[in-house]
């Protein structure tokens, strides 16, 4: 555990007074790099460059994306504040999961791993700093956290426990330095199923210990019987033989009492084969297939000049294929989760698009659906997605060059953005009859991320060459502004990282 920095608080080292200081309730994130001194000693310049890159490319954008404010960086860490505890925890999860992806190819001793603590408290705000016990508690929680983990206070937990798709492990009350009362602490488990895993491990341990105790007891009894003199052993053997004889004699009356009422007997027989019941429940692997729309082949002009990542504009030929009429829904995803083929059970309404999905998750779903239906389901290529999203048009949006209300779900598309996306099919379909091809949820496609279209294939196939640690996202989400719902808009994100606005739809074809 690295050193815990002692931030100034309202009751020690008071900030200079310039009249009344503004106070507010805020969710505070404190992050700190584990083993920072060792990393600097091994490669001072390289570590400094890597840390600055993480701050620039990951930490600062994530804080802004989640409506927070970066208060300051501290060389080996950072402090940020948020109006919303939910956004603070989501931001922390995104940072940690993104770092997992970045560290995957590095040896353990050279990985940059953050410990993150989150607390809700009253703070004093200054232009370049924050003060108060709320900050100190977040700092102490961060100091307790394990590298790569997010620990939160009980105050944060009470605000988010039913609002964030994750699990929590209670770590009990902890006494922390310079804070009078103990602080209740929870560890955040980004995969909601992980909480069941931690309980399962404890239950398995208890079952193992119980089994071991019974085994030792049985061995002791066996040793005792074998150690008896022959005469005494035969006497004791005679006693049990009388007992089995008595028990059959008493069981016929029980059976006779069951004869007059034949109906209980089938009801007793049905619990007996609960073993076959799981077999049928795995047999519904003939999954219910998503609604698919057939798309005729053709050619179109892909890209635009509105953003450097959408250049150069180029001509692409598309073969006939089918694509999901809607993004994959919570109900469809949970069929895969029930079959143990997808990594978590989604929450939300059945007809809402599934969210918080990584590219790897989306690939798992497509592979399961292909196996269950014996059809070649897959993720669409980036070219197929844009061709389908345009619906035969070449305008800025599929409906024209100007934004119109009621056509897409985004932050400034007419309705205020909610906490969750609208159910699939809430907005008008495009000319190909496809819904939510712009706004709603970001949608993964098969292609690896490239910063431009230079060298992109022109036959509609997925672009898989180069660095595939990131993959392409299309559509924009209900949290983005209208620039993101353009058919040509594209972005990239880490392959193995889940994010609350990310979903997908499937394709079917050669």
N, C-alpha and C positions, 0 to 999 in steps of 0.2 A: 504494500500500500504506500503510495507516494505521500509526500508531505501535504498537510491540509493548510491551504492558505487562509489566513485569518483576516476576513473582510471586515471593514469597519461597520459597526452597528450603531443603532440609536442610543445605546446605553454605554458605549465605550468608544473613545476617540471620536467624539461628536464632530460632524462636518461643520465647517465654518458657517456661522449663522448670518444670513442676509435677510432677516425677517422670517416670516413663516415659510417653512419648506413645504412644497406640495406632497401630500401623502396619497397613496392609493393601494387598493388590494390588487395583487398581481400574482400570476404563476411565474416562478423563477426557475430557470434552468441554469445549473452550473456544470460545466464539463471540464475534465482534466485528463491529460494524456498519462496513461500508466507507464512507468519506467522511463519517463522522459529523460532523466539525467543519464541513464545508461545509453539510450539512443543517441543523445548528443555527444557523449564521450566516444562512441563508436564511429559516428559520422556526423560531425557538427553541421557542416554546410549542407550535406544531403538531407539531413533530418529537418533543418530549418526550411529548406525549399519545399519538401513534402508537406510539412505542416501548413505552410502558407497556401499551398495549392488546395489542400483539403478545406481550409477556411474559405478560400475564394470560390471553389467549385461546388462545395457541398454544404458547409455549415451556414454561410451567409444566405445563399439562395433558399435553403430549407426554412430558415427562420422567416424570411420575407414571405415565402409561399404559405406559411402557416400564420401569417398576420402578427408576427412578433417583432420585437426590436432588439438588435444586438447592442448591448450596453458597452461591452469592451471585450477585447481579447487580452490574454495575460501571458503570452509567450507559449505556455504549455496548456492553455485552456481558454474558456470563454464564459461570459455571463449573458443571458438573454432574458427578457421579460415578455409576458403574453397577457392579454386580457382574458383569454380562455384557457382553463386547465386542460380541456380536451385537445386544443391545438398544440399546447406545450408538450403533452405526452406524445401526440402523433409525430411532432417534429423530432422528438428524441428518438422514437422508434425508427423513423426514416433515416436519421443520421447513423444509428448503430447498424441497421441492416445494410445500408449502403457501404459502410466500412467493411462489413463482412465480405461483400463482393470484391471490394478493392484489395483486401488482404489475402484473398483466397490463393493467389499464386505466389505469395511471399513466404519465406521461411519464418517460423514463429518468432524468432528472436529479433527480427527487423520489422515486425508489424507495428503500425501506429494504432493503438486501441484507446478509446476514451472510456472513462467512467463518467456516468451522468447521474446527477441528483436533481429531483424536481420537488418543489415545495410551493404551497400557497400561503401567502402572508402579506401583512401590511408593510409597505416599504416607503422610504423617502427617496424621491427622484431628484437627481441633479443632471445637468446636461451630459456629463461624462461618467456618471457612476450612480449606483443605488446603495442605500443603506438600510439597516434594520435587521432584527432577529430573523425575519423571513429569509433574508439572504444567507445569514449564518447557518440556519438549519439546512438550507439547500446544499451549502458547502460541506457540512458534516455528513449529510446523506451521501453526497458524491464520494467522500473519503471512505465510506463503508462499502460502497458498491464495488463489485468485481469488474475487471476490465471487460469491455464489450457489453456491459449490462446497464439497464436503466432502473434505478431505485426511486421510489416516490414516497412521500409522506402520507399519513393517514388522511390529512386534509385534502390532498389531491385525490386520493382513492375514492373518498366519499363523493366527489364531484364527477368522476368519470366512470365509475364501476359498471354502469349499464350503457355507456355511450361509445366506448372504444372497443374495436374488435381485437381483443387480446385476452390473455389470462393473467392472473395475479397470484403470487405466492406470498402469504403473510410471513414476515420474519420477526414479528413480535415487537415489543416496546424496547427501544434502545436509549440508554443514557448517553447524551452527547455533550461534548465540552462546551462550557459557558452557557448552556441552556438549562434552565431550572427543571422543567418537566421532561419526563421521558418522551421520546418521539416514536410513534408507531410507524413501521416501515414495511413496504411491500416491494417485491421484485416483479417487474413487468415481464410477462412471457408473451412475446409478439404473436406467436401461434396460439390461438385460443385453446387448441387441443393439448397444448403442452401442460396446462394445469392438470388435465386428467392424467397426463403421463407422470407428473410428479407424485400425484396421489397413488397412481398405479404402482409406482416403484415402492412406495411405502407399504402398500397393501401386499405386494409380492414378498417384501422382506418379512412382514409379519407371518404370512402363510408359510414361508420357508422355515422360520423359527419354530412355528407350531408343529409343522411336519417333522422337523428334527427332534423336537421334544417327544412326540408320539413314537418315533422310531426308536429312540433311546429307551423309552419305557417298555416297548414291546421286546426289545433285545434283553432287557433286564428280566422280564417275566420268563422268556424262553430259557435264559441261562439258569434261572431258579428251578424251573421244572426239570431241566436236564441234570441239574446237580443233586436232585433228590435220590435217596436209596431206591432200589428197584421196587421193593414192596410198597413203599409209600407212594411212589410215582404211579403204580397201577391202581392204587385206591383212589388217587385223585383223578386218574383218567376215567374211573368208573363214574364218578359224580357228574362230569359233563355229559356222559352218554345218556344218563337218565334225563338230563335237562332237554336235549333235543327230542327225546321220546315224548316228554310232556308237552312240548311246544306244538308238535303236529297235532296232538290230541285236542289242544285248545283252539287250534286254528280252524278246523272244520266248522264249529259253531259260527265263527265269524263269517265264513263263506256262505253257510246256510242262511244267515241273516241277510246276506246280500242277494240270495237267489230270489226272494219274493219281490225285490225291487230291481228289475233288470236295467233300469235307466241309469242308476249310479254307475253300473259297470262300464258302459261306454264312456261316461265322463271320466272315470278313472283311467280308462285306456288312452284317452287323448293326451293327458299330461305325459304319459309314458313315452310317446315318440316326439318329445320336443326336440330330439336330435335332428330328425328330418326337417323341422321347421326352418332352421337356418339355411338348409339347402335350397328350398324354394326362394328364400329371401335373397340368396345370391344368384338364383336363376333369373329374377327380374333384371339381370344384366342386359337382356334385350332392352336397352334404354329407350326412353321416349326421345325421338329425334327432334332437333330444333326445326322450326319452319324454315325451309330453304327456298330460295328464288333462283331460277335458272337465268343465267346471263349469256346473251349471245356474244360470240367473239367479234372482234373488230379492232380498230386502231384508234389512238387518241394522242393528243399532245399532253405530255405529263410535266408537271412542275409549273413554276411561275417566276416572275421577276420581283416578287414582293419581298423575298427573303433570300439571303445567300445560300441557305441550306436547300432551297427549292430550285437551284440552278445547276447546270444549264437545262433550259426547257428542251425536251427531246421527244421524238415520236416513238411510241411503243405499240407493238402488236399483241393482242390478247386472244388466247384460245377460249372456247366456250367452257364455262364452269358454273357452279352454283355457290351461293353465299347465303349466310344466315339472314333471314328477314329482319331479325332483331339481334342485339347483343345477347350473349348467353345469360340466362336468368338465374336467380338464386335457386329456384326449384330444379332447374336442369343441372346446375353445379352440384347440388346436394345429392342427386342421384349418384354422381361419381364419388362423392365423399362417402356415401353409404356403402358403396362397393369397395371402399378402402383403396381407391385408385387416385383420389385427389387428397391433398394434404391437410385440408381443414374444412369444417362445416361452416358455411356462410350464414349470416344472420340477415334478417330483413324480410320484406314481403316476397312471396313466391314469384310475382311478376316484375320485381325490380331487377335491374341488371346486377350481376355479381360484381363486387368490387374488392379492392385490396388483393389483387392477383398479380403475381410476378409472371414474366414471360415463361419461365419454367413450369409454373402452375398451369398456364394456358396450354402448353404443349402436352402436359400430362392428361388434361381433360380430352384434348383432341385424340390422343393415342388411345385412351380408354374407350371413347365413342367409336373410333374406327374398329377396335377389337370387338366391342359389344355388338355392333351392327354389321360387321364384315363389309363395310364401305370405306372408301379412302378419305375419311374426314381429316382435315388439317387446318392450320392457320392460313389465311389468304396471304399472297405476296403483297408487297407494298403497291406494286403496279395494279394488281387486281383490285385492291381496296380502293385506290383513287379512281380507277375506271368505273367501278360500281357506284362510288360516292357521287361522281359527276352526273351520272344518269344520262349520258349523252350530251351534256352541256359543256361549254367552255367558259362560263361566266365565273365571277369571283365566288359566289355561292351557287348551289345548284338551282336556286329559284331566281337568280338575277345578280346584279352588281351591288345592290343596296340591301342592308339589313332590314328584315321584316319581322315583326313580332309573331310569335306562335309557330315559327318554323324550326326552331332548334332550342335545346336547353343549355343556356350558358349564362354567365353572370350579368351580361347586359343585353340579353336577347329578348327582353320584354317582361319577364317575371324575375322577382328577386331570387337569388340562388339560395336553396335550402341546405339543410345539413346533409341530405341524401339526394341522389338523383331521382328524377321522376320515373315512374314505371315505364317499361319499354312500350313503344308505340304511342306515346302521349302527344307526339307532334306529327305533322303531315309527312307522308312518305315522299321520296324523290321520284323522278319519272320512271325509274326501274322498280318502283314498289317497295323500296327498302326504307326502313325506319332508323332514325338516330345515327345517320351517317354524317355526323357533325354535332358536337355537344353530347350531353348525357354522360357517357364515360369515355375516357381515353381507351383506345383499342389497340392491342398488340397485333403486329403482323409478323410474318416469318423472317423478314430480312434483318441482317446485322446492320448496326448503325454506321453510316458513312456521312461525313459532314456536308458533302455535296453529291450531285448525281454524276460527277466526272467518272467515266468508266462503268456506269450502271448498265445492266443488261437491257436490251430493247425487245426481248421476246416475252415479257410479262412474268418471267420466273423470279424466284426470290434471290436476292443478292446476298450470298452467304460468305463471300471471301472477306479477308481482313480480320480486324479485331472484333470478335463476337462477344466481348464482355458486356456490350450494350446492344439492345435491339430497338427496332423502330416502333413508335407509337403514333397512331393517327386519331383524328376526330376531335380532339380537345374534350374538355369535360364541363360539367355544370359549374365548376369552380373557376373556369377560365373565361376571358372576355371573347368577344366575337371574332377576333383575329384568328383564334384557334379552331373555329368551326369551318373554315374554308377547306374545300376538298384537297387543296394542294399543301396545306399545313402539315408539317412533320416534325417529330422530335425523337430523341433517343433517351433511353433509361437503362439502368443496370439490369442485367438479365435475371438475376436471382433475388431481386429486392421487390417486396410487396409495397404497394402504395395505395392509399384510400380512394383515389380517383381512377385507378387502372382496372379495366375489364377487357373483353375481347368478343369477337364473333368467329364462327368457324366457316370454312369453305369446303367444297366437295368437288373433286374432279381429278383429272389425271396427274 
